[in-house]
Amino acid sequence: MAVNSVTTSNVRWYNGDPTADGVGLGSTATSKVGFHGKTPIIQATVAATTTTTTTTGALTVDVDAIRTALINKGIIV
């Protein structure tokens, strides 16, 4: 995996100021981010299909989509 340079345009760093925004990775939803050696990818979208009458099957689809997004980012295995 190629190492990309870090610039202030794609990373916000916490500067110790409690009124600051804190740490951010990626400046937009299309900024690519990866963890633990995974290839950086853009922000995943997961359709919100849950309501007060959601079935177990629909919840399973949502949870599976979230799990896949976390695996693809390299946050979980």
PyMOL Python script that loads the backbone (N, CA, C, O; Angstrom):
from pymol import cmd

cmd.read_pdbstr("""\
ATOM      1  N   MET A   1       0.846  -1.169   0.000  1.00  0.00           N
ATOM      2  CA  MET A   1       0.000   0.000   0.000  1.00  0.00           C
ATOM      3  C   MET A   1       0.887   1.225   0.000  1.00  0.00           C
ATOM      4  O   MET A   1       1.807   1.334   0.810  1.00  0.00           O
ATOM      5  N   ALA A   2       0.616   2.133  -0.892  1.00  0.00           N
ATOM      6  CA  ALA A   2       1.370   3.380  -0.952  1.00  0.00           C
ATOM      7  C   ALA A   2       1.006   4.261   0.232  1.00  0.00           C
ATOM      8  O   ALA A   2      -0.144   4.302   0.668  1.00  0.00           O
ATOM      9  N   VAL A   3       1.996   4.955   0.737  1.00  0.00           N
ATOM     10  CA  VAL A   3       1.754   5.876   1.843  1.00  0.00           C
ATOM     11  C   VAL A   3       1.504   7.255   1.261  1.00  0.00           C
ATOM     12  O   VAL A   3       2.348   7.798   0.550  1.00  0.00           O
ATOM     13  N   ASN A   4       0.349   7.818   1.563  1.00  0.00           N
ATOM     14  CA  ASN A   4       0.024   9.158   1.087  1.00  0.00           C
ATOM     15  C   ASN A   4       0.507  10.189   2.093  1.00  0.00           C
ATOM     16  O   ASN A   4       0.526   9.938   3.298  1.00  0.00           O
ATOM     17  N   SER A   5       0.893  11.342   1.589  1.00  0.00           N
ATOM     18  CA  SER A   5       1.320  12.389   2.509  1.00  0.00           C
ATOM     19  C   SER A   5       0.106  12.965   3.223  1.00  0.00           C
ATOM     20  O   SER A   5      -0.992  13.005   2.670  1.00  0.00           O
ATOM     21  N   VAL A   6       0.310  13.397   4.425  1.00  0.00           N
ATOM     22  CA  VAL A   6      -0.760  13.982   5.232  1.00  0.00           C
ATOM     23  C   VAL A   6      -0.650  15.493   5.113  1.00  0.00           C
ATOM     24  O   VAL A   6       0.410  16.070   5.355  1.00  0.00           O
ATOM     25  N   THR A   7      -1.733  16.116   4.746  1.00  0.00           N
ATOM     26  CA  THR A   7      -1.752  17.566   4.649  1.00  0.00           C
ATOM     27  C   THR A   7      -2.881  18.116   5.497  1.00  0.00           C
ATOM     28  O   THR A   7      -3.778  17.380   5.911  1.00  0.00           O
ATOM     29  N   THR A   8      -2.832  19.394   5.747  1.00  0.00           N
ATOM     30  CA  THR A   8      -3.893  19.999   6.551  1.00  0.00           C
ATOM     31  C   THR A   8      -5.207  20.049   5.796  1.00  0.00           C
ATOM     32  O   THR A   8      -6.247  20.321   6.394  1.00  0.00           O
ATOM     33  N   SER A   9      -5.185  19.793   4.504  1.00  0.00           N
ATOM     34  CA  SER A   9      -6.435  19.822   3.745  1.00  0.00           C
ATOM     35  C   SER A   9      -7.254  18.550   3.930  1.00  0.00           C
ATOM     36  O   SER A   9      -8.463  18.570   3.698  1.00  0.00           O
ATOM     37  N   ASN A  10      -6.628  17.433   4.345  1.00  0.00           N
ATOM     38  CA  ASN A  10      -7.395  16.209   4.495  1.00  0.00           C
ATOM     39  C   ASN A  10      -7.415  15.652   5.917  1.00  0.00           C
ATOM     40  O   ASN A  10      -8.020  14.606   6.154  1.00  0.00           O
ATOM     41  N   VAL A  11      -6.771  16.325   6.864  1.00  0.00           N
ATOM     42  CA  VAL A  11      -6.773  15.871   8.251  1.00  0.00           C
ATOM     43  C   VAL A  11      -6.885  17.085   9.170  1.00  0.00           C
ATOM     44  O   VAL A  11      -6.182  18.077   8.978  1.00  0.00           O
ATOM     45  N   ARG A  12      -7.765  17.009  10.163  1.00  0.00           N
ATOM     46  CA  ARG A  12      -7.848  18.035  11.192  1.00  0.00           C
ATOM     47  C   ARG A  12      -7.248  17.459  12.468  1.00  0.00           C
ATOM     48  O   ARG A  12      -7.652  16.381  12.903  1.00  0.00           O
ATOM     49  N   TRP A  13      -6.322  18.135  13.055  1.00  0.00           N
ATOM     50  CA  TRP A  13      -5.651  17.650  14.258  1.00  0.00           C
ATOM     51  C   TRP A  13      -6.136  18.400  15.479  1.00  0.00           C
ATOM     52  O   TRP A  13      -6.380  19.605  15.417  1.00  0.00           O
ATOM     53  N   TYR A  14      -6.279  17.693  16.592  1.00  0.00           N
ATOM     54  CA  TYR A  14      -6.633  18.322  17.863  1.00  0.00           C
ATOM     55  C   TYR A  14      -5.427  19.104  18.359  1.00  0.00           C
ATOM     56  O   TYR A  14      -4.321  18.568  18.424  1.00  0.00           O
ATOM     57  N   ASN A  15      -5.634  20.359  18.706  1.00  0.00           N
ATOM     58  CA  ASN A  15      -4.519  21.207  19.121  1.00  0.00           C
ATOM     59  C   ASN A  15      -4.499  21.478  20.619  1.00  0.00           C
ATOM     60  O   ASN A  15      -3.775  22.368  21.067  1.00  0.00           O
ATOM     61  N   GLY A  16      -5.264  20.745  21.396  1.00  0.00           N
ATOM     62  CA  GLY A  16      -5.299  20.940  22.828  1.00  0.00           C
ATOM     63  C   GLY A  16      -6.282  22.002  23.281  1.00  0.00           C
ATOM     64  O   GLY A  16      -6.469  22.195  24.482  1.00  0.00           O
ATOM     65  N   ASP A  17      -6.905  22.688  22.352  1.00  0.00           N
ATOM     66  CA  ASP A  17      -7.882  23.728  22.669  1.00  0.00           C
ATOM     67  C   ASP A  17      -9.246  23.065  22.846  1.00  0.00           C
ATOM     68  O   ASP A  17      -9.767  22.488  21.891  1.00  0.00           O
ATOM     69  N   PRO A  18      -9.852  23.132  24.062  1.00  0.00           N
ATOM     70  CA  PRO A  18     -11.135  22.457  24.275  1.00  0.00           C
ATOM     71  C   PRO A  18     -12.276  23.027  23.434  1.00  0.00           C
ATOM     72  O   PRO A  18     -13.334  22.406  23.336  1.00  0.00           O
ATOM     73  N   THR A  19     -12.084  24.176  22.837  1.00  0.00           N
ATOM     74  CA  THR A  19     -13.134  24.739  21.976  1.00  0.00           C
ATOM     75  C   THR A  19     -12.940  24.352  20.516  1.00  0.00           C
ATOM     76  O   THR A  19     -13.768  24.682  19.668  1.00  0.00           O
ATOM     77  N   ALA A  20     -11.850  23.655  20.223  1.00  0.00           N
ATOM     78  CA  ALA A  20     -11.570  23.242  18.841  1.00  0.00           C
ATOM     79  C   ALA A  20     -12.435  22.045  18.471  1.00  0.00           C
ATOM     80  O   ALA A  20     -13.091  21.463  19.334  1.00  0.00           O
ATOM     81  N   ASP A  21     -12.438  21.678  17.203  1.00  0.00           N
ATOM     82  CA  ASP A  21     -13.249  20.574  16.701  1.00  0.00           C
ATOM     83  C   ASP A  21     -12.712  19.206  17.067  1.00  0.00           C
ATOM     84  O   ASP A  21     -13.464  18.232  17.017  1.00  0.00           O
ATOM     85  N   GLY A  22     -11.461  19.090  17.428  1.00  0.00           N
ATOM     86  CA  GLY A  22     -10.882  17.783  17.731  1.00  0.00           C
ATOM     87  C   GLY A  22     -10.221  17.176  16.511  1.00  0.00           C
ATOM     88  O   GLY A  22      -9.745  17.898  15.635  1.00  0.00           O
ATOM     89  N   VAL A  23     -10.188  15.861  16.447  1.00  0.00           N
ATOM     90  CA  VAL A  23      -9.505  15.162  15.371  1.00  0.00           C
ATOM     91  C   VAL A  23     -10.517  14.724  14.325  1.00  0.00           C
ATOM     92  O   VAL A  23     -11.574  14.192  14.662  1.00  0.00           O
ATOM     93  N   GLY A  24     -10.204  14.942  13.083  1.00  0.00           N
ATOM     94  CA  GLY A  24     -11.040  14.475  11.992  1.00  0.00           C
ATOM     95  C   GLY A  24     -10.173  13.847  10.926  1.00  0.00           C
ATOM     96  O   GLY A  24      -9.078  14.334  10.645  1.00  0.00           O
ATOM     97  N   LEU A  25     -10.644  12.785  10.337  1.00  0.00           N
ATOM     98  CA  LEU A  25      -9.939  12.143   9.230  1.00  0.00           C
ATOM     99  C   LEU A  25     -10.799  12.282   7.996  1.00  0.00           C
ATOM    100  O   LEU A  25     -11.956  11.861   7.992  1.00  0.00           O
ATOM    101  N   GLY A  26     -10.259  12.858   6.971  1.00  0.00           N
ATOM    102  CA  GLY A  26     -11.017  13.087   5.756  1.00  0.00           C
ATOM    103  C   GLY A  26     -11.845  14.352   5.888  1.00  0.00           C
ATOM    104  O   GLY A  26     -12.549  14.541   6.880  1.00  0.00           O
ATOM    105  N   SER A  27     -11.761  15.202   4.903  1.00  0.00           N
ATOM    106  CA  SER A  27     -12.474  16.475   4.994  1.00  0.00           C
ATOM    107  C   SER A  27     -13.874  16.411   4.392  1.00  0.00           C
ATOM    108  O   SER A  27     -14.688  17.300   4.642  1.00  0.00           O
ATOM    109  N   THR A  28     -14.172  15.372   3.598  1.00  0.00           N
ATOM    110  CA  THR A  28     -15.494  15.209   2.994  1.00  0.00           C
ATOM    111  C   THR A  28     -15.849  13.722   2.958  1.00  0.00           C
ATOM    112  O   THR A  28     -15.020  12.871   3.279  1.00  0.00           O
ATOM    113  N   ALA A  29     -17.074  13.421   2.568  1.00  0.00           N
ATOM    114  CA  ALA A  29     -17.508  12.025   2.470  1.00  0.00           C
ATOM    115  C   ALA A  29     -16.761  11.268   1.376  1.00  0.00           C
ATOM    116  O   ALA A  29     -16.746  10.037   1.373  1.00  0.00           O
ATOM    117  N   THR A  30     -16.142  11.994   0.451  1.00  0.00           N
ATOM    118  CA  THR A  30     -15.411  11.330  -0.628  1.00  0.00           C
ATOM    119  C   THR A  30     -13.909  11.266  -0.368  1.00  0.00           C
ATOM    120  O   THR A  30     -13.158  10.758  -1.201  1.00  0.00           O
ATOM    121  N   SER A  31     -13.459  11.781   0.790  1.00  0.00           N
ATOM    122  CA  SER A  31     -12.061  11.628   1.180  1.00  0.00           C
ATOM    123  C   SER A  31     -11.841  10.168   1.563  1.00  0.00           C
ATOM    124  O   SER A  31     -12.671   9.567   2.246  1.00  0.00           O
ATOM    125  N   LYS A  32     -10.737   9.609   1.129  1.00  0.00           N
ATOM    126  CA  LYS A  32     -10.468   8.197   1.398  1.00  0.00           C
ATOM    127  C   LYS A  32      -9.718   8.034   2.713  1.00  0.00           C
ATOM    128  O   LYS A  32      -8.763   8.758   2.995  1.00  0.00           O
ATOM    129  N   VAL A  33     -10.178   7.049   3.529  1.00  0.00           N
ATOM    130  CA  VAL A  33      -9.567   6.751   4.818  1.00  0.00           C
ATOM    131  C   VAL A  33      -9.484   5.236   4.963  1.00  0.00           C
ATOM    132  O   VAL A  33     -10.416   4.523   4.593  1.00  0.00           O
ATOM    133  N   GLY A  34      -8.381   4.750   5.496  1.00  0.00           N
ATOM    134  CA  GLY A  34      -8.216   3.328   5.758  1.00  0.00           C
ATOM    135  C   GLY A  34      -7.459   3.124   7.056  1.00  0.00           C
ATOM    136  O   GLY A  34      -6.719   4.008   7.486  1.00  0.00           O
ATOM    137  N   PHE A  35      -7.632   1.972   7.685  1.00  0.00           N
ATOM    138  CA  PHE A  35      -6.978   1.656   8.939  1.00  0.00           C
ATOM    139  C   PHE A  35      -6.322   0.285   8.863  1.00  0.00           C
ATOM    140  O   PHE A  35      -6.767  -0.584   8.113  1.00  0.00           O
ATOM    141  N   HIS A  36      -5.276   0.099   9.632  1.00  0.00           N
ATOM    142  CA  HIS A  36      -4.604  -1.192   9.795  1.00  0.00           C
ATOM    143  C   HIS A  36      -4.229  -1.838   8.459  1.00  0.00           C
ATOM    144  O   HIS A  36      -4.447  -3.033   8.263  1.00  0.00           O
ATOM    145  N   GLY A  37      -3.671  -1.056   7.553  1.00  0.00           N
ATOM    146  CA  GLY A  37      -3.177  -1.588   6.296  1.00  0.00           C
ATOM    147  C   GLY A  37      -4.215  -1.802   5.208  1.00  0.00           C
ATOM    148  O   GLY A  37      -3.873  -2.243   4.111  1.00  0.00           O
ATOM    149  N   LYS A  38      -5.476  -1.500   5.488  1.00  0.00           N
ATOM    150  CA  LYS A  38      -6.513  -1.633   4.460  1.00  0.00           C
ATOM    151  C   LYS A  38      -6.376  -0.489   3.460  1.00  0.00           C
ATOM    152  O   LYS A  38      -5.947   0.606   3.822  1.00  0.00           O
ATOM    153  N   THR A  39      -6.737  -0.739   2.214  1.00  0.00           N
ATOM    154  CA  THR A  39      -6.723   0.295   1.190  1.00  0.00           C
ATOM    155  C   THR A  39      -7.735   1.374   1.565  1.00  0.00           C
ATOM    156  O   THR A  39      -8.891   1.057   1.845  1.00  0.00           O
ATOM    157  N   PRO A  40      -7.324   2.645   1.577  1.00  0.00           N
ATOM    158  CA  PRO A  40      -8.261   3.713   1.911  1.00  0.00           C
ATOM    159  C   PRO A  40      -9.448   3.743   0.953  1.00  0.00           C
ATOM    160  O   PRO A  40      -9.289   3.602  -0.259  1.00  0.00           O
ATOM    161  N   ILE A  41     -10.640   3.930   1.520  1.00  0.00           N
ATOM    162  CA  ILE A  41     -11.869   4.006   0.734  1.00  0.00           C
ATOM    163  C   ILE A  41     -12.689   5.200   1.207  1.00  0.00           C
ATOM    164  O   ILE A  41     -12.446   5.748   2.282  1.00  0.00           O
ATOM    165  N   ILE A  42     -13.672   5.598   0.384  1.00  0.00           N
ATOM    166  CA  ILE A  42     -14.537   6.713   0.749  1.00  0.00           C
ATOM    167  C   ILE A  42     -15.543   6.286   1.812  1.00  0.00           C
ATOM    168  O   ILE A  42     -15.663   5.101   2.124  1.00  0.00           O
ATOM    169  N   GLN A  43     -16.255   7.248   2.359  1.00  0.00           N
ATOM    170  CA  GLN A  43     -17.252   6.977   3.395  1.00  0.00           C
ATOM    171  C   GLN A  43     -18.372   6.098   2.839  1.00  0.00           C
ATOM    172  O   GLN A  43     -18.924   6.369   1.772  1.00  0.00           O
ATOM    173  N   ALA A  44     -18.688   5.051   3.578  1.00  0.00           N
ATOM    174  CA  ALA A  44     -19.768   4.147   3.170  1.00  0.00           C
ATOM    175  C   ALA A  44     -21.118   4.753   3.544  1.00  0.00           C
ATOM    176  O   ALA A  44     -21.228   5.505   4.513  1.00  0.00           O
ATOM    177  N   THR A  45     -22.126   4.423   2.775  1.00  0.00           N
ATOM    178  CA  THR A  45     -23.488   4.831   3.120  1.00  0.00           C
ATOM    179  C   THR A  45     -24.296   3.583   3.424  1.00  0.00           C
ATOM    180  O   THR A  45     -24.169   2.561   2.750  1.00  0.00           O
ATOM    181  N   VAL A  46     -25.120   3.684   4.440  1.00  0.00           N
ATOM    182  CA  VAL A  46     -25.987   2.580   4.827  1.00  0.00           C
ATOM    183  C   VAL A  46     -27.402   3.121   4.878  1.00  0.00           C
ATOM    184  O   VAL A  46     -27.685   4.068   5.611  1.00  0.00           O
ATOM    185  N   ALA A  47     -28.282   2.525   4.108  1.00  0.00           N
ATOM    186  CA  ALA A  47     -29.674   2.980   4.072  1.00  0.00           C
ATOM    187  C   ALA A  47     -30.340   2.715   5.415  1.00  0.00           C
ATOM    188  O   ALA A  47     -30.221   1.626   5.975  1.00  0.00           O
ATOM    189  N   ALA A  48     -31.028   3.703   5.915  1.00  0.00           N
ATOM    190  CA  ALA A  48     -31.754   3.551   7.177  1.00  0.00           C
ATOM    191  C   ALA A  48     -33.115   2.944   6.887  1.00  0.00           C
ATOM    192  O   ALA A  48     -34.020   3.632   6.415  1.00  0.00           O
ATOM    193  N   THR A  49     -33.261   1.664   7.167  1.00  0.00           N
ATOM    194  CA  THR A  49     -34.529   0.984   6.874  1.00  0.00           C
ATOM    195  C   THR A  49     -35.307   0.667   8.136  1.00  0.00           C
ATOM    196  O   THR A  49     -36.364   0.040   8.074  1.00  0.00           O
ATOM    197  N   THR A  50     -34.790   1.099   9.287  1.00  0.00           N
ATOM    198  CA  THR A  50     -35.449   0.747  10.534  1.00  0.00           C
ATOM    199  C   THR A  50     -36.575   1.723  10.881  1.00  0.00           C
ATOM    200  O   THR A  50     -36.436   2.937  10.727  1.00  0.00           O
ATOM    201  N   THR A  51     -37.674   1.174  11.346  1.00  0.00           N
ATOM    202  CA  THR A  51     -38.817   1.943  11.825  1.00  0.00           C
ATOM    203  C   THR A  51     -39.372   1.221  13.048  1.00  0.00           C
ATOM    204  O   THR A  51     -38.783   0.242  13.506  1.00  0.00           O
ATOM    205  N   THR A  52     -40.478   1.683  13.574  1.00  0.00           N
ATOM    206  CA  THR A  52     -41.071   1.019  14.740  1.00  0.00           C
ATOM    207  C   THR A  52     -41.644  -0.348  14.392  1.00  0.00           C
ATOM    208  O   THR A  52     -41.925  -1.147  15.286  1.00  0.00           O
ATOM    209  N   THR A  53     -41.821  -0.629  13.091  1.00  0.00           N
ATOM    210  CA  THR A  53     -42.363  -1.929  12.679  1.00  0.00           C
ATOM    211  C   THR A  53     -41.343  -2.760  11.910  1.00  0.00           C
ATOM    212  O   THR A  53     -41.712  -3.680  11.180  1.00  0.00           O
ATOM    213  N   THR A  54     -40.077  -2.441  12.070  1.00  0.00           N
ATOM    214  CA  THR A  54     -39.022  -3.142  11.350  1.00  0.00           C
ATOM    215  C   THR A  54     -38.960  -4.607  11.752  1.00  0.00           C
ATOM    216  O   THR A  54     -39.088  -4.953  12.926  1.00  0.00           O
ATOM    217  N   THR A  55     -38.763  -5.452  10.762  1.00  0.00           N
ATOM    218  CA  THR A  55     -38.645  -6.884  11.016  1.00  0.00           C
ATOM    219  C   THR A  55     -37.207  -7.243  11.365  1.00  0.00           C
ATOM    220  O   THR A  55     -36.279  -6.477  11.106  1.00  0.00           O
ATOM    221  N   THR A  56     -37.042  -8.402  11.947  1.00  0.00           N
ATOM    222  CA  THR A  56     -35.704  -8.888  12.273  1.00  0.00           C
ATOM    223  C   THR A  56     -34.858  -8.989  11.008  1.00  0.00           C
ATOM    224  O   THR A  56     -33.664  -8.691  11.040  1.00  0.00           O
ATOM    225  N   GLY A  57     -35.456  -9.401   9.906  1.00  0.00           N
ATOM    226  CA  GLY A  57     -34.723  -9.513   8.645  1.00  0.00           C
ATOM    227  C   GLY A  57     -34.175  -8.184   8.177  1.00  0.00           C
ATOM    228  O   GLY A  57     -33.038  -8.111   7.711  1.00  0.00           O
ATOM    229  N   ALA A  58     -34.977  -7.119   8.295  1.00  0.00           N
ATOM    230  CA  ALA A  58     -34.528  -5.789   7.881  1.00  0.00           C
ATOM    231  C   ALA A  58     -33.399  -5.303   8.785  1.00  0.00           C
ATOM    232  O   ALA A  58     -32.444  -4.687   8.311  1.00  0.00           O
ATOM    233  N   LEU A  59     -33.505  -5.578  10.077  1.00  0.00           N
ATOM    234  CA  LEU A  59     -32.435  -5.197  10.996  1.00  0.00           C
ATOM    235  C   LEU A  59     -31.148  -5.951  10.679  1.00  0.00           C
ATOM    236  O   LEU A  59     -30.056  -5.388  10.754  1.00  0.00           O
ATOM    237  N   THR A  60     -31.281  -7.215  10.329  1.00  0.00           N
ATOM    238  CA  THR A  60     -30.116  -8.016   9.964  1.00  0.00           C
ATOM    239  C   THR A  60     -29.420  -7.417   8.748  1.00  0.00           C
ATOM    240  O   THR A  60     -28.190  -7.373   8.701  1.00  0.00           O
ATOM    241  N   VAL A  61     -30.182  -6.959   7.775  1.00  0.00           N
ATOM    242  CA  VAL A  61     -29.606  -6.324   6.575  1.00  0.00           C
ATOM    243  C   VAL A  61     -28.826  -5.079   6.970  1.00  0.00           C
ATOM    244  O   VAL A  61     -27.708  -4.870   6.498  1.00  0.00           O
ATOM    245  N   ASP A  62     -29.411  -4.244   7.840  1.00  0.00           N
ATOM    246  CA  ASP A  62     -28.733  -3.025   8.282  1.00  0.00           C
ATOM    247  C   ASP A  62     -27.449  -3.336   9.042  1.00  0.00           C
ATOM    248  O   ASP A  62     -26.406  -2.736   8.778  1.00  0.00           O
ATOM    249  N   VAL A  63     -27.523  -4.268   9.979  1.00  0.00           N
ATOM    250  CA  VAL A  63     -26.346  -4.624  10.773  1.00  0.00           C
ATOM    251  C   VAL A  63     -25.262  -5.223   9.880  1.00  0.00           C
ATOM    252  O   VAL A  63     -24.083  -4.920  10.061  1.00  0.00           O
ATOM    253  N   ASP A  64     -25.637  -6.057   8.930  1.00  0.00           N
ATOM    254  CA  ASP A  64     -24.663  -6.630   8.002  1.00  0.00           C
ATOM    255  C   ASP A  64     -23.988  -5.540   7.168  1.00  0.00           C
ATOM    256  O   ASP A  64     -22.788  -5.623   6.906  1.00  0.00           O
ATOM    257  N   ALA A  65     -24.738  -4.525   6.748  1.00  0.00           N
ATOM    258  CA  ALA A  65     -24.167  -3.425   5.964  1.00  0.00           C
ATOM    259  C   ALA A  65     -23.174  -2.622   6.797  1.00  0.00           C
ATOM    260  O   ALA A  65     -22.116  -2.228   6.306  1.00  0.00           O
ATOM    261  N   ILE A  66     -23.519  -2.384   8.053  1.00  0.00           N
ATOM    262  CA  ILE A  66     -22.605  -1.664   8.943  1.00  0.00           C
ATOM    263  C   ILE A  66     -21.350  -2.488   9.188  1.00  0.00           C
ATOM    264  O   ILE A  66     -20.240  -1.957   9.160  1.00  0.00           O
ATOM    265  N   ARG A  67     -21.521  -3.777   9.428  1.00  0.00           N
ATOM    266  CA  ARG A  67     -20.379  -4.673   9.654  1.00  0.00           C
ATOM    267  C   ARG A  67     -19.458  -4.686   8.436  1.00  0.00           C
ATOM    268  O   ARG A  67     -18.238  -4.605   8.583  1.00  0.00           O
ATOM    269  N   THR A  68     -20.024  -4.787   7.249  1.00  0.00           N
ATOM    270  CA  THR A  68     -19.232  -4.782   6.023  1.00  0.00           C
ATOM    271  C   THR A  68     -18.455  -3.483   5.877  1.00  0.00           C
ATOM    272  O   THR A  68     -17.286  -3.498   5.493  1.00  0.00           O
ATOM    273  N   ALA A  69     -19.100  -2.355   6.181  1.00  0.00           N
ATOM    274  CA  ALA A  69     -18.429  -1.058   6.080  1.00  0.00           C
ATOM    275  C   ALA A  69     -17.248  -0.984   7.051  1.00  0.00           C
ATOM    276  O   ALA A  69     -16.185  -0.476   6.693  1.00  0.00           O
ATOM    277  N   LEU A  70     -17.424  -1.485   8.269  1.00  0.00           N
ATOM    278  CA  LEU A  70     -16.349  -1.465   9.259  1.00  0.00           C
ATOM    279  C   LEU A  70     -15.195  -2.383   8.856  1.00  0.00           C
ATOM    280  O   LEU A  70     -14.031  -2.043   9.068  1.00  0.00           O
ATOM    281  N   ILE A  71     -15.506  -3.533   8.281  1.00  0.00           N
ATOM    282  CA  ILE A  71     -14.468  -4.444   7.800  1.00  0.00           C
ATOM    283  C   ILE A  71     -13.714  -3.808   6.644  1.00  0.00           C
ATOM    284  O   ILE A  71     -12.484  -3.854   6.614  1.00  0.00           O
ATOM    285  N   ASN A  72     -14.421  -3.221   5.701  1.00  0.00           N
ATOM    286  CA  ASN A  72     -13.781  -2.603   4.543  1.00  0.00           C
ATOM    287  C   ASN A  72     -12.881  -1.455   4.938  1.00  0.00           C
ATOM    288  O   ASN A  72     -11.876  -1.212   4.271  1.00  0.00           O
ATOM    289  N   LYS A  73     -13.210  -0.740   6.002  1.00  0.00           N
ATOM    290  CA  LYS A  73     -12.388   0.362   6.509  1.00  0.00           C
ATOM    291  C   LYS A  73     -11.162  -0.133   7.264  1.00  0.00           C
ATOM    292  O   LYS A  73     -10.183   0.599   7.414  1.00  0.00           O
ATOM    293  N   GLY A  74     -11.215  -1.389   7.745  1.00  0.00           N
ATOM    294  CA  GLY A  74     -10.113  -1.935   8.518  1.00  0.00           C
ATOM    295  C   GLY A  74     -10.278  -1.723  10.006  1.00  0.00           C
ATOM    296  O   GLY A  74      -9.322  -1.899  10.761  1.00  0.00           O
ATOM    297  N   ILE A  75     -11.481  -1.344  10.450  1.00  0.00           N
ATOM    298  CA  ILE A  75     -11.710  -1.081  11.868  1.00  0.00           C
ATOM    299  C   ILE A  75     -11.970  -2.382  12.625  1.00  0.00           C
ATOM    300  O   ILE A  75     -11.546  -2.520  13.772  1.00  0.00           O
ATOM    301  N   ILE A  76     -12.668  -3.350  11.991  1.00  0.00           N
ATOM    302  CA  ILE A  76     -12.854  -4.670  12.578  1.00  0.00           C
ATOM    303  C   ILE A  76     -12.474  -5.720  11.540  1.00  0.00           C
ATOM    304  O   ILE A  76     -12.354  -5.422  10.352  1.00  0.00           O
ATOM    305  N   VAL A  77     -12.289  -6.943  12.004  1.00  0.00           N
ATOM    306  CA  VAL A  77     -11.974  -8.043  11.074  1.00  0.00           C
ATOM    307  C   VAL A  77     -13.057  -9.087  11.146  1.00  0.00           C
ATOM    308  O   VAL A  77     -12.988 -10.096  10.445  1.00  0.00           O
TER     309      VAL A  77
END
""", "prot")
cmd.dss("prot")
cmd.show_as("cartoon", "prot")
cmd.util.cbc("prot")
cmd.orient("prot")
